[in-house]
Amino acid sequence: MNRYKAIWVSTLCLGIFAGGIAVGQDNGLWQRHPNLAEALQLVHQASDKIAAAQQANHGDMRGHGDRARDLLAQADREIRAAAFAADHP
């Protein structure tokens, strides 16, 4: 495994681990902000549907599927930031 790939895999694993910790800690946050929680759930559903479409089309979406999923990941981060900001004015 080359160095670039090892760094990428390590970063990915660290992100997944940190995300798991964050999800485990913010249950009360989503109970206080149910509309944001629903928006976040819909973002995840949209990302899953795009992934399914990419698989059905053998990834041949000229990069638009990946770009859409990147934007949904950005929306996920913004929704989480909005919930945190609402809790910490």
PDB file as gemmi writes it, atoms N, CA and C in Angstrom:
CRYST1    1.000    1.000    1.000  90.00  90.00  90.00 P 1                      
ATOM      1  N   MET A   1       0.868  -1.162   0.000  1.00  0.00           N  
ATOM      2  CA  MET A   1       0.000   0.000   0.000  1.00  0.00           C  
ATOM      3  C   MET A   1       0.916   1.226   0.000  1.00  0.00           C  
ATOM      4  N   ASN A   2       0.652   2.114  -0.948  1.00  0.00           N  
ATOM      5  CA  ASN A   2       1.506   3.295  -0.988  1.00  0.00           C  
ATOM      6  C   ASN A   2       1.142   4.278   0.119  1.00  0.00           C  
ATOM      7  N   ARG A   3       2.003   5.237   0.323  1.00  0.00           N  
ATOM      8  CA  ARG A   3       1.848   6.164   1.442  1.00  0.00           C  
ATOM      9  C   ARG A   3       0.570   6.990   1.332  1.00  0.00           C  
ATOM     10  N   TYR A   4       0.248   7.460   0.125  1.00  0.00           N  
ATOM     11  CA  TYR A   4      -0.957   8.264  -0.080  1.00  0.00           C  
ATOM     12  C   TYR A   4      -2.203   7.476   0.316  1.00  0.00           C  
ATOM     13  N   LYS A   5      -2.280   6.231  -0.111  1.00  0.00           N  
ATOM     14  CA  LYS A   5      -3.435   5.395   0.203  1.00  0.00           C  
ATOM     15  C   LYS A   5      -3.528   5.128   1.705  1.00  0.00           C  
ATOM     16  N   ALA A   6      -2.409   4.912   2.366  1.00  0.00           N  
ATOM     17  CA  ALA A   6      -2.407   4.666   3.808  1.00  0.00           C  
ATOM     18  C   ALA A   6      -2.905   5.899   4.561  1.00  0.00           C  
ATOM     19  N   ILE A   7      -2.470   7.076   4.141  1.00  0.00           N  
ATOM     20  CA  ILE A   7      -2.927   8.313   4.788  1.00  0.00           C  
ATOM     21  C   ILE A   7      -4.419   8.491   4.564  1.00  0.00           C  
ATOM     22  N   TRP A   8      -4.891   8.243   3.351  1.00  0.00           N  
ATOM     23  CA  TRP A   8      -6.312   8.395   3.028  1.00  0.00           C  
ATOM     24  C   TRP A   8      -7.167   7.442   3.857  1.00  0.00           C  
ATOM     25  N   VAL A   9      -6.751   6.190   3.947  1.00  0.00           N  
ATOM     26  CA  VAL A   9      -7.504   5.193   4.717  1.00  0.00           C  
ATOM     27  C   VAL A   9      -7.507   5.564   6.203  1.00  0.00           C  
ATOM     28  N   SER A  10      -6.374   6.015   6.714  1.00  0.00           N  
ATOM     29  CA  SER A  10      -6.296   6.420   8.121  1.00  0.00           C  
ATOM     30  C   SER A  10      -7.228   7.592   8.409  1.00  0.00           C  
ATOM     31  N   THR A  11      -7.238   8.562   7.524  1.00  0.00           N  
ATOM     32  CA  THR A  11      -8.113   9.726   7.684  1.00  0.00           C  
ATOM     33  C   THR A  11      -9.574   9.305   7.646  1.00  0.00           C  
ATOM     34  N   LEU A  12      -9.920   8.442   6.727  1.00  0.00           N  
ATOM     35  CA  LEU A  12     -11.289   7.941   6.621  1.00  0.00           C  
ATOM     36  C   LEU A  12     -11.710   7.224   7.902  1.00  0.00           C  
ATOM     37  N   CYS A  13     -10.860   6.357   8.415  1.00  0.00           N  
ATOM     38  CA  CYS A  13     -11.183   5.626   9.643  1.00  0.00           C  
ATOM     39  C   CYS A  13     -11.341   6.568  10.828  1.00  0.00           C  
ATOM     40  N   LEU A  14     -10.477   7.562  10.923  1.00  0.00           N  
ATOM     41  CA  LEU A  14     -10.578   8.536  12.001  1.00  0.00           C  
ATOM     42  C   LEU A  14     -11.884   9.317  11.901  1.00  0.00           C  
ATOM     43  N   GLY A  15     -12.278   9.688  10.686  1.00  0.00           N  
ATOM     44  CA  GLY A  15     -13.544  10.402  10.482  1.00  0.00           C  
ATOM     45  C   GLY A  15     -14.741   9.566  10.883  1.00  0.00           C  
ATOM     46  N   ILE A  16     -14.724   8.307  10.534  1.00  0.00           N  
ATOM     47  CA  ILE A  16     -15.827   7.412  10.893  1.00  0.00           C  
ATOM     48  C   ILE A  16     -15.898   7.257  12.412  1.00  0.00           C  
ATOM     49  N   PHE A  17     -14.754   7.100  13.044  1.00  0.00           N  
ATOM     50  CA  PHE A  17     -14.712   6.969  14.501  1.00  0.00           C  
ATOM     51  C   PHE A  17     -15.238   8.234  15.181  1.00  0.00           C  
ATOM     52  N   ALA A  18     -14.772   9.393  14.728  1.00  0.00           N  
ATOM     53  CA  ALA A  18     -15.221  10.661  15.314  1.00  0.00           C  
ATOM     54  C   ALA A  18     -16.707  10.873  15.073  1.00  0.00           C  
ATOM     55  N   GLY A  19     -17.187  10.498  13.903  1.00  0.00           N  
ATOM     56  CA  GLY A  19     -18.612  10.614  13.613  1.00  0.00           C  
ATOM     57  C   GLY A  19     -19.449   9.740  14.527  1.00  0.00           C  
ATOM     58  N   GLY A  20     -18.965   8.560  14.825  1.00  0.00           N  
ATOM     59  CA  GLY A  20     -19.679   7.670  15.742  1.00  0.00           C  
ATOM     60  C   GLY A  20     -19.771   8.246  17.138  1.00  0.00           C  
ATOM     61  N   ILE A  21     -18.695   8.854  17.573  1.00  0.00           N  
ATOM     62  CA  ILE A  21     -18.712   9.494  18.889  1.00  0.00           C  
ATOM     63  C   ILE A  21     -19.699  10.656  18.894  1.00  0.00           C  
ATOM     64  N   ALA A  22     -19.669  11.461  17.845  1.00  0.00           N  
ATOM     65  CA  ALA A  22     -20.571  12.622  17.766  1.00  0.00           C  
ATOM     66  C   ALA A  22     -22.030  12.189  17.753  1.00  0.00           C  
ATOM     67  N   VAL A  23     -22.344  11.147  17.015  1.00  0.00           N  
ATOM     68  CA  VAL A  23     -23.722  10.662  16.948  1.00  0.00           C  
ATOM     69  C   VAL A  23     -24.175  10.169  18.315  1.00  0.00           C  
ATOM     70  N   GLY A  24     -23.293   9.521  19.032  1.00  0.00           N  
ATOM     71  CA  GLY A  24     -23.643   9.006  20.346  1.00  0.00           C  
ATOM     72  C   GLY A  24     -23.879  10.094  21.379  1.00  0.00           C  
ATOM     73  N   GLN A  25     -23.350  11.278  21.152  1.00  0.00           N  
ATOM     74  CA  GLN A  25     -23.455  12.340  22.133  1.00  0.00           C  
ATOM     75  C   GLN A  25     -24.575  13.334  21.866  1.00  0.00           C  
ATOM     76  N   ASP A  26     -25.159  13.333  20.692  1.00  0.00           N  
ATOM     77  CA  ASP A  26     -26.090  14.415  20.381  1.00  0.00           C  
ATOM     78  C   ASP A  26     -27.554  13.987  20.315  1.00  0.00           C  
ATOM     79  N   ASN A  27     -27.946  12.914  20.983  1.00  0.00           N  
ATOM     80  CA  ASN A  27     -29.344  12.493  20.981  1.00  0.00           C  
ATOM     81  C   ASN A  27     -30.248  13.555  21.577  1.00  0.00           C  
ATOM     82  N   GLY A  28     -29.859  14.161  22.707  1.00  0.00           N  
ATOM     83  CA  GLY A  28     -30.666  15.206  23.327  1.00  0.00           C  
ATOM     84  C   GLY A  28     -30.792  16.420  22.436  1.00  0.00           C  
ATOM     85  N   LEU A  29     -29.745  16.698  21.677  1.00  0.00           N  
ATOM     86  CA  LEU A  29     -29.756  17.835  20.756  1.00  0.00           C  
ATOM     87  C   LEU A  29     -30.884  17.684  19.745  1.00  0.00           C  
ATOM     88  N   TRP A  30     -31.038  16.490  19.195  1.00  0.00           N  
ATOM     89  CA  TRP A  30     -32.062  16.268  18.169  1.00  0.00           C  
ATOM     90  C   TRP A  30     -33.464  16.231  18.764  1.00  0.00           C  
ATOM     91  N   GLN A  31     -33.587  15.852  20.019  1.00  0.00           N  
ATOM     92  CA  GLN A  31     -34.896  15.900  20.672  1.00  0.00           C  
ATOM     93  C   GLN A  31     -35.341  17.341  20.872  1.00  0.00           C  
ATOM     94  N   ARG A  32     -34.377  18.238  21.073  1.00  0.00           N  
ATOM     95  CA  ARG A  32     -34.710  19.657  21.238  1.00  0.00           C  
ATOM     96  C   ARG A  32     -34.961  20.357  19.901  1.00  0.00           C  
ATOM     97  N   HIS A  33     -34.496  19.757  18.816  1.00  0.00           N  
ATOM     98  CA  HIS A  33     -34.635  20.372  17.486  1.00  0.00           C  
ATOM     99  C   HIS A  33     -35.164  19.338  16.484  1.00  0.00           C  
ATOM    100  N   PRO A  34     -36.436  18.947  16.624  1.00  0.00           N  
ATOM    101  CA  PRO A  34     -36.971  17.869  15.782  1.00  0.00           C  
ATOM    102  C   PRO A  34     -37.025  18.213  14.295  1.00  0.00           C  
ATOM    103  N   ASN A  35     -37.214  19.482  13.953  1.00  0.00           N  
ATOM    104  CA  ASN A  35     -37.253  19.848  12.535  1.00  0.00           C  
ATOM    105  C   ASN A  35     -35.887  19.666  11.882  1.00  0.00           C  
ATOM    106  N   LEU A  36     -34.841  20.055  12.605  1.00  0.00           N  
ATOM    107  CA  LEU A  36     -33.489  19.843  12.080  1.00  0.00           C  
ATOM    108  C   LEU A  36     -33.159  18.358  12.016  1.00  0.00           C  
ATOM    109  N   ALA A  37     -33.639  17.595  12.991  1.00  0.00           N  
ATOM    110  CA  ALA A  37     -33.419  16.148  12.983  1.00  0.00           C  
ATOM    111  C   ALA A  37     -34.062  15.509  11.756  1.00  0.00           C  
ATOM    112  N   GLU A  38     -35.277  15.960  11.437  1.00  0.00           N  
ATOM    113  CA  GLU A  38     -35.960  15.423  10.252  1.00  0.00           C  
ATOM    114  C   GLU A  38     -35.241  15.830   8.974  1.00  0.00           C  
ATOM    115  N   ALA A  39     -34.764  17.065   8.925  1.00  0.00           N  
ATOM    116  CA  ALA A  39     -34.016  17.521   7.754  1.00  0.00           C  
ATOM    117  C   ALA A  39     -32.757  16.681   7.567  1.00  0.00           C  
ATOM    118  N   LEU A  40     -32.082  16.393   8.660  1.00  0.00           N  
ATOM    119  CA  LEU A  40     -30.872  15.578   8.590  1.00  0.00           C  
ATOM    120  C   LEU A  40     -31.184  14.175   8.090  1.00  0.00           C  
ATOM    121  N   GLN A  41     -32.292  13.613   8.559  1.00  0.00           N  
ATOM    122  CA  GLN A  41     -32.703  12.281   8.110  1.00  0.00           C  
ATOM    123  C   GLN A  41     -32.998  12.287   6.610  1.00  0.00           C  
ATOM    124  N   LEU A  42     -33.640  13.335   6.128  1.00  0.00           N  
ATOM    125  CA  LEU A  42     -33.946  13.426   4.699  1.00  0.00           C  
ATOM    126  C   LEU A  42     -32.678  13.578   3.859  1.00  0.00           C  
ATOM    127  N   VAL A  43     -31.703  14.299   4.372  1.00  0.00           N  
ATOM    128  CA  VAL A  43     -30.419  14.429   3.673  1.00  0.00           C  
ATOM    129  C   VAL A  43     -29.767  13.059   3.543  1.00  0.00           C  
ATOM    130  N   HIS A  44     -29.806  12.274   4.616  1.00  0.00           N  
ATOM    131  CA  HIS A  44     -29.217  10.934   4.573  1.00  0.00           C  
ATOM    132  C   HIS A  44     -29.971  10.028   3.596  1.00  0.00           C  
ATOM    133  N   GLN A  45     -31.296  10.143   3.571  1.00  0.00           N  
ATOM    134  CA  GLN A  45     -32.082   9.345   2.630  1.00  0.00           C  
ATOM    135  C   GLN A  45     -31.752   9.730   1.191  1.00  0.00           C  
ATOM    136  N   ALA A  46     -31.605  11.025   0.946  1.00  0.00           N  
ATOM    137  CA  ALA A  46     -31.261  11.482  -0.405  1.00  0.00           C  
ATOM    138  C   ALA A  46     -29.901  10.945  -0.825  1.00  0.00           C  
ATOM    139  N   SER A  47     -28.939  10.972   0.081  1.00  0.00           N  
ATOM    140  CA  SER A  47     -27.610  10.457  -0.236  1.00  0.00           C  
ATOM    141  C   SER A  47     -27.671   8.962  -0.545  1.00  0.00           C  
ATOM    142  N   ASP A  48     -28.457   8.216   0.213  1.00  0.00           N  
ATOM    143  CA  ASP A  48     -28.622   6.782  -0.034  1.00  0.00           C  
ATOM    144  C   ASP A  48     -29.252   6.525  -1.395  1.00  0.00           C  
ATOM    145  N   LYS A  49     -30.243   7.337  -1.768  1.00  0.00           N  
ATOM    146  CA  LYS A  49     -30.909   7.170  -3.067  1.00  0.00           C  
ATOM    147  C   LYS A  49     -29.947   7.473  -4.211  1.00  0.00           C  
ATOM    148  N   ILE A  50     -29.121   8.497  -4.039  1.00  0.00           N  
ATOM    149  CA  ILE A  50     -28.136   8.812  -5.081  1.00  0.00           C  
ATOM    150  C   ILE A  50     -27.130   7.678  -5.208  1.00  0.00           C  
ATOM    151  N   ALA A  51     -26.704   7.112  -4.084  1.00  0.00           N  
ATOM    152  CA  ALA A  51     -25.774   5.983  -4.123  1.00  0.00           C  
ATOM    153  C   ALA A  51     -26.403   4.804  -4.863  1.00  0.00           C  
ATOM    154  N   ALA A  52     -27.684   4.562  -4.617  1.00  0.00           N  
ATOM    155  CA  ALA A  52     -28.384   3.479  -5.312  1.00  0.00           C  
ATOM    156  C   ALA A  52     -28.469   3.764  -6.808  1.00  0.00           C  
ATOM    157  N   ALA A  53     -28.725   5.015  -7.167  1.00  0.00           N  
ATOM    158  CA  ALA A  53     -28.781   5.386  -8.579  1.00  0.00           C  
ATOM    159  C   ALA A  53     -27.416   5.217  -9.236  1.00  0.00           C  
ATOM    160  N   GLN A  54     -26.364   5.567  -8.516  1.00  0.00           N  
ATOM    161  CA  GLN A  54     -25.012   5.391  -9.060  1.00  0.00           C  
ATOM    162  C   GLN A  54     -24.725   3.919  -9.307  1.00  0.00           C  
ATOM    163  N   GLN A  55     -25.132   3.088  -8.362  1.00  0.00           N  
ATOM    164  CA  GLN A  55     -24.896   1.659  -8.527  1.00  0.00           C  
ATOM    165  C   GLN A  55     -25.710   1.115  -9.697  1.00  0.00           C  
ATOM    166  N   ALA A  56     -26.952   1.551  -9.827  1.00  0.00           N  
ATOM    167  CA  ALA A  56     -27.810   1.082 -10.915  1.00  0.00           C  
ATOM    168  C   ALA A  56     -27.274   1.521 -12.281  1.00  0.00           C  
ATOM    169  N   ASN A  57     -26.611   2.672 -12.299  1.00  0.00           N  
ATOM    170  CA  ASN A  57     -26.056   3.190 -13.554  1.00  0.00           C  
ATOM    171  C   ASN A  57     -24.571   2.895 -13.685  1.00  0.00           C  
ATOM    172  N   HIS A  58     -24.069   1.994 -12.860  1.00  0.00           N  
ATOM    173  CA  HIS A  58     -22.665   1.580 -12.866  1.00  0.00           C  
ATOM    174  C   HIS A  58     -21.738   2.786 -12.727  1.00  0.00           C  
ATOM    175  N   GLY A  59     -22.168   3.770 -11.930  1.00  0.00           N  
ATOM    176  CA  GLY A  59     -21.334   4.934 -11.659  1.00  0.00           C  
ATOM    177  C   GLY A  59     -21.226   5.912 -12.804  1.00  0.00           C  
ATOM    178  N   ASP A  60     -21.937   5.663 -13.909  1.00  0.00           N  
ATOM    179  CA  ASP A  60     -21.817   6.508 -15.100  1.00  0.00           C  
ATOM    180  C   ASP A  60     -22.783   7.686 -15.019  1.00  0.00           C  
ATOM    181  N   MET A  61     -22.444   8.645 -14.176  1.00  0.00           N  
ATOM    182  CA  MET A  61     -23.267   9.847 -14.041  1.00  0.00           C  
ATOM    183  C   MET A  61     -22.407  11.093 -14.276  1.00  0.00           C  
ATOM    184  N   ARG A  62     -21.238  10.866 -14.882  1.00  0.00           N  
ATOM    185  CA  ARG A  62     -20.301  11.937 -15.236  1.00  0.00           C  
ATOM    186  C   ARG A  62     -19.916  12.809 -14.043  1.00  0.00           C  
ATOM    187  N   GLY A  63     -19.844  12.201 -12.883  1.00  0.00           N  
ATOM    188  CA  GLY A  63     -19.410  12.907 -11.687  1.00  0.00           C  
ATOM    189  C   GLY A  63     -20.498  13.670 -10.958  1.00  0.00           C  
ATOM    190  N   HIS A  64     -21.679  13.767 -11.563  1.00  0.00           N  
ATOM    191  CA  HIS A  64     -22.750  14.544 -10.942  1.00  0.00           C  
ATOM    192  C   HIS A  64     -23.283  13.880  -9.681  1.00  0.00           C  
ATOM    193  N   GLY A  65     -23.333  12.559  -9.665  1.00  0.00           N  
ATOM    194  CA  GLY A  65     -23.786  11.851  -8.470  1.00  0.00           C  
ATOM    195  C   GLY A  65     -22.841  12.085  -7.301  1.00  0.00           C  
ATOM    196  N   ASP A  66     -21.538  12.005  -7.586  1.00  0.00           N  
ATOM    197  CA  ASP A  66     -20.554  12.257  -6.529  1.00  0.00           C  
ATOM    198  C   ASP A  66     -20.642  13.701  -6.035  1.00  0.00           C  
ATOM    199  N   ARG A  67     -20.822  14.633  -6.952  1.00  0.00           N  
ATOM    200  CA  ARG A  67     -20.928  16.042  -6.568  1.00  0.00           C  
ATOM    201  C   ARG A  67     -22.180  16.268  -5.719  1.00  0.00           C  
ATOM    202  N   ALA A  68     -23.283  15.638  -6.095  1.00  0.00           N  
ATOM    203  CA  ALA A  68     -24.518  15.775  -5.321  1.00  0.00           C  
ATOM    204  C   ALA A  68     -24.326  15.221  -3.913  1.00  0.00           C  
ATOM    205  N   ARG A  69     -23.649  14.082  -3.805  1.00  0.00           N  
ATOM    206  CA  ARG A  69     -23.411  13.507  -2.485  1.00  0.00           C  
ATOM    207  C   ARG A  69     -22.462  14.365  -1.667  1.00  0.00           C  
ATOM    208  N   ASP A  70     -21.494  15.009  -2.318  1.00  0.00           N  
ATOM    209  CA  ASP A  70     -20.616  15.943  -1.602  1.00  0.00           C  
ATOM    210  C   ASP A  70     -21.416  17.124  -1.052  1.00  0.00           C  
ATOM    211  N   LEU A  71     -22.343  17.626  -1.851  1.00  0.00           N  
ATOM    212  CA  LEU A  71     -23.171  18.748  -1.393  1.00  0.00           C  
ATOM    213  C   LEU A  71     -24.102  18.316  -0.264  1.00  0.00           C  
ATOM    214  N   LEU A  72     -24.589  17.094  -0.323  1.00  0.00           N  
ATOM    215  CA  LEU A  72     -25.417  16.589   0.777  1.00  0.00           C  
ATOM    216  C   LEU A  72     -24.594  16.427   2.055  1.00  0.00           C  
ATOM    217  N   ALA A  73     -23.336  16.027   1.911  1.00  0.00           N  
ATOM    218  CA  ALA A  73     -22.460  15.938   3.087  1.00  0.00           C  
ATOM    219  C   ALA A  73     -22.248  17.334   3.677  1.00  0.00           C  
ATOM    220  N   GLN A  74     -22.132  18.335   2.805  1.00  0.00           N  
ATOM    221  CA  GLN A  74     -22.012  19.717   3.282  1.00  0.00           C  
ATOM    222  C   GLN A  74     -23.292  20.143   3.989  1.00  0.00           C  
ATOM    223  N   ALA A  75     -24.444  19.770   3.437  1.00  0.00           N  
ATOM    224  CA  ALA A  75     -25.726  20.090   4.078  1.00  0.00           C  
ATOM    225  C   ALA A  75     -25.804  19.432   5.448  1.00  0.00           C  
ATOM    226  N   ASP A  76     -25.324  18.196   5.562  1.00  0.00           N  
ATOM    227  CA  ASP A  76     -25.296  17.491   6.850  1.00  0.00           C  
ATOM    228  C   ASP A  76     -24.511  18.310   7.870  1.00  0.00           C  
ATOM    229  N   ARG A  77     -23.332  18.761   7.485  1.00  0.00           N  
ATOM    230  CA  ARG A  77     -22.504  19.548   8.409  1.00  0.00           C  
ATOM    231  C   ARG A  77     -23.187  20.849   8.803  1.00  0.00           C  
ATOM    232  N   GLU A  78     -23.845  21.503   7.859  1.00  0.00           N  
ATOM    233  CA  GLU A  78     -24.513  22.771   8.145  1.00  0.00           C  
ATOM    234  C   GLU A  78     -25.721  22.584   9.066  1.00  0.00           C  
ATOM    235  N   ILE A  79     -26.465  21.508   8.865  1.00  0.00           N  
ATOM    236  CA  ILE A  79     -27.623  21.231   9.731  1.00  0.00           C  
ATOM    237  C   ILE A  79     -27.140  20.964  11.152  1.00  0.00           C  
ATOM    238  N   ARG A  80     -26.069  20.189  11.289  1.00  0.00           N  
ATOM    239  CA  ARG A  80     -25.513  19.927  12.613  1.00  0.00           C  
ATOM    240  C   ARG A  80     -25.024  21.224  13.257  1.00  0.00           C  
ATOM    241  N   ALA A  81     -24.382  22.088  12.459  1.00  0.00           N  
ATOM    242  CA  ALA A  81     -23.906  23.358  12.986  1.00  0.00           C  
ATOM    243  C   ALA A  81     -25.079  24.247  13.405  1.00  0.00           C  
ATOM    244  N   ALA A  82     -26.166  24.197  12.641  1.00  0.00           N  
ATOM    245  CA  ALA A  82     -27.356  24.994  12.983  1.00  0.00           C  
ATOM    246  C   ALA A  82     -27.948  24.525  14.310  1.00  0.00           C  
ATOM    247  N   ALA A  83     -28.025  23.220  14.496  1.00  0.00           N  
ATOM    248  CA  ALA A  83     -28.567  22.695  15.760  1.00  0.00           C  
ATOM    249  C   ALA A  83     -27.676  23.087  16.932  1.00  0.00           C  
ATOM    250  N   PHE A  84     -26.376  23.007  16.753  1.00  0.00           N  
ATOM    251  CA  PHE A  84     -25.447  23.388  17.809  1.00  0.00           C  
ATOM    252  C   PHE A  84     -25.564  24.875  18.107  1.00  0.00           C  
ATOM    253  N   ALA A  85     -25.651  25.699  17.051  1.00  0.00           N  
ATOM    254  CA  ALA A  85     -25.763  27.146  17.230  1.00  0.00           C  
ATOM    255  C   ALA A  85     -27.066  27.510  17.939  1.00  0.00           C  
ATOM    256  N   ALA A  86     -28.133  26.796  17.635  1.00  0.00           N  
ATOM    257  CA  ALA A  86     -29.419  27.065  18.294  1.00  0.00           C  
ATOM    258  C   ALA A  86     -29.348  26.734  19.777  1.00  0.00           C  
ATOM    259  N   ASP A  87     -28.518  25.765  20.126  1.00  0.00           N  
ATOM    260  CA  ASP A  87     -28.366  25.372  21.522  1.00  0.00           C  
ATOM    261  C   ASP A  87     -27.391  26.263  22.288  1.00  0.00           C  
ATOM    262  N   HIS A  88     -26.516  26.927  21.570  1.00  0.00           N  
ATOM    263  CA  HIS A  88     -25.475  27.755  22.203  1.00  0.00           C  
ATOM    264  C   HIS A  88     -25.483  29.160  21.601  1.00  0.00           C  
ATOM    265  N   PRO A  89     -26.503  29.943  21.940  1.00  0.00           N  
ATOM    266  CA  PRO A  89     -26.614  31.298  21.336  1.00  0.00           C  
ATOM    267  C   PRO A  89     -25.493  32.224  21.758  1.00  0.00           C  
TER     268      PRO A  89                                                      
END                                                                             
